[in-house]
Amino acid sequence: MNTHAGVQVFGIPTDHQFTSQDDLIAIFLDSLSPANTLHNGDIIVITSKVVAKCEGRVVTEDQDRESAIRSETKRVVATKVHDRGVTTIVETHTGLILAAAGVDASNTEPGTIVLLPVDSDHSARRIREQIEERAGVSLGVIITDTLGRAWRLGVTDHAIGAAGVTVLDDLTGEPDAFDRTLEMTIVAVADEIAAASELVRPKDSLTPFAIVRGLGHLVTEEHGPGARAIIRPTDEDLFSLGTAEAIALGKERAITDRRTTRNFTHEMVPPGVVLTAIEAAVTAPAPHHTTPWRFLVLHFHEPQHHQKRIALLDAMAATWQRDLQAEGKSQDEVSKRIARGDILRTAPCVVLPFLDLAAGAHTYPEVGGRNNSERDMFLVAGGAAVENLLISISAQGYGGAWISSTLFCPDTVRNHLGLGSSFLPLGAVAIGLSESSPSPRSPKNPVSFLID
Ligand SMILES: Cc1cc2nc3c(=O)[nH]c(=O)nc-3n(C[C@H](O)[C@H](O)[C@H](O)COP(=O)(O)O)c2cc1C
């Protein structure tokens, strides 16, 4: 950036009320006073309002404001309800993110509203070519709109269209005053010029133009990429949604994003991740205001945990082997079945969830099936807790697989771990970082799950 040059900014007033019949360039050139002739290297700043009016982007009252905003909107970024109504921040079809899609009822005939130009970079290029041709000078053009800022009160003008102007001045790699290399310093000079021009363009619509002089080093021969280059790509945007919208999306996706993960990397699972998941698990609903869940956590990276895990899995495998053989399965089938549980031997972490009936289940006289129903009621609460655990694991970026194993050898598990008969094993949950992203869910119609 050229820092030794002084900069002058002149407002160019006109009392003209712009319409689609107007020749914007002629009006601009006619508005210049003899003292304000154009120079090579000038940057002409024009408010988008007059560009839009000249392009016929005026909507009358019979088309309501909301439908105009909708048609200009690619996606809603944030909505805020306040005393004066609803503010909607949207992304327009050209990628701008602004309130009400830039649809504006100020400085326009009563009963009309003005949209933004369809493509302000295109407009800037056309205006630049015509001014240069008619005035015989080389200059740059910036089209501005007044925008709010996410973290600061007050509005200021920004460049929404540009031609022949460097819009971003990349100082990355240059030395600072102390000879340290600047990292990631990209100055949005087109926005700075737009904001400076606003200082001499009062908001009464009578000064739609400004000339910025002294920044010739930012004027380029080519039209350049335009103001579109200033827009941060959505995938690099840390704030691509409003807070309320991000929370709503997170709530919605937390449940459906959970997928069973069966292939893990070797990365350890931080103990805090598991504790957070257990904290979520124990918020599950349970009968009689009880909290009947218990968890055994076995981390792969903890040698004692690992020995305990392998000894338990060996004992469980022996029971499975015995039971499957008793069912008449061939040794090959038995081996295959048991091998399906290998995920529990290698997963970076395994959590064994239990339901402890002694933590509040009622007992009834042994007539009818009420004790079984009581147990089932608690088991259901166990399932709810495990689902909460899995959702939390997934929401923290880890994968989980709920494996039935312990459900099919409860006595072995209880005996091996020294747990009483009130402990009901609820399977095992393997946890780790997923090796690959899950395949998308096939859509399911909720209506098909309804009983007539
Ligand atoms: C109680 C229960 C036991 C399960 N047991 C196993 C298992 O032994 N092995 C396995 O690979 N998956 C097991 N699953 C996971 C299911 O196969 C999985 O949830 C199903 O394929 C749907 O995939 P999704 O979880 O990604 O939606 C079990 C799930 C539940 C609820």
The ligand as an SDF file (V2000), in Angstrom:
LIG
                    3D

 31 33  0  0  0  0  0  0  0  0999 V2000
  -29.4140  -52.8670   21.5780 C   0  0  0  0  0  0  0  0  0  0  0  0
  -28.5870  -52.7860   20.3370 C   0  0  0  0  0  0  0  0  0  0  0  0
  -27.6500  -53.7430   20.0630 C   0  0  0  0  0  0  0  0  0  0  0  0
  -26.8200  -53.6640   18.9420 C   0  0  0  0  0  0  0  0  0  0  0  0
  -25.8780  -54.6320   18.7400 N   0  0  0  0  0  0  0  0  0  0  0  0
  -25.0280  -54.5170   17.6920 C   0  0  0  0  0  0  0  0  0  0  0  0
  -23.9890  -55.4720   17.5200 C   0  0  0  0  0  0  0  0  0  0  0  0
  -23.8890  -56.4300   18.2810 O   0  0  0  0  0  0  0  0  0  0  0  0
  -23.1430  -55.3170   16.4900 N   0  0  0  0  0  0  0  0  0  0  0  0
  -23.2460  -54.2460   15.6320 C   0  0  0  0  0  0  0  0  0  0  0  0
  -22.4430  -54.1440   14.7170 O   0  0  0  0  0  0  0  0  0  0  0  0
  -24.2260  -53.3140   15.7810 N   0  0  0  0  0  0  0  0  0  0  0  0
  -25.1030  -53.4210   16.7940 C   0  0  0  0  0  0  0  0  0  0  0  0
  -26.0900  -52.4750   16.9700 N   0  0  0  0  0  0  0  0  0  0  0  0
  -26.1080  -51.3210   16.0850 C   0  0  0  0  0  0  0  0  0  0  0  0
  -27.1460  -51.4650   14.9810 C   0  0  0  0  0  0  0  0  0  0  0  0
  -26.7360  -52.4270   14.0540 O   0  0  0  0  0  0  0  0  0  0  0  0
  -27.2710  -50.0700   14.3040 C   0  0  0  0  0  0  0  0  0  0  0  0
  -27.8530  -49.1870   15.2470 O   0  0  0  0  0  0  0  0  0  0  0  0
  -28.1180  -50.1390   13.0580 C   0  0  0  0  0  0  0  0  0  0  0  0
  -27.3950  -50.7890   12.0300 O   0  0  0  0  0  0  0  0  0  0  0  0
  -28.5170  -48.7620   12.5510 C   0  0  0  0  0  0  0  0  0  0  0  0
  -27.4060  -47.9650   12.2000 O   0  0  0  0  0  0  0  0  0  0  0  0
  -27.2060  -46.5250   12.8520 P   0  0  0  0  0  0  0  0  0  0  0  0
  -26.9700  -46.7340   14.3290 O   0  0  0  0  0  0  0  0  0  0  0  0
  -26.0060  -45.9450   12.1500 O   0  0  0  0  0  0  0  0  0  0  0  0
  -28.4330  -45.7020   12.6280 O   0  0  0  0  0  0  0  0  0  0  0  0
  -26.9470  -52.5690   18.0590 C   0  0  0  0  0  0  0  0  0  0  0  0
  -27.9130  -51.6140   18.3060 C   0  0  0  0  0  0  0  0  0  0  0  0
  -28.7310  -51.7070   19.4400 C   0  0  0  0  0  0  0  0  0  0  0  0
  -29.7330  -50.6190   19.6940 C   0  0  0  0  0  0  0  0  0  0  0  0
  1  2  1  0
  2  3  1  0
  2 30  2  0
  3  4  2  0
  4  5  1  0
  4 28  1  0
  5  6  2  0
  6  7  1  0
  6 13  1  0
  7  8  2  0
  7  9  1  0
  9 10  1  0
 10 11  2  0
 10 12  1  0
 12 13  2  0
 13 14  1  0
 14 15  1  0
 14 28  1  0
 15 16  1  0
 16 17  1  0
 16 18  1  0
 18 19  1  0
 18 20  1  0
 20 21  1  0
 20 22  1  0
 22 23  1  0
 23 24  1  0
 24 25  2  0
 24 26  1  0
 24 27  1  0
 28 29  2  0
 29 30  1  0
 30 31  1  0
M  END
$$$$
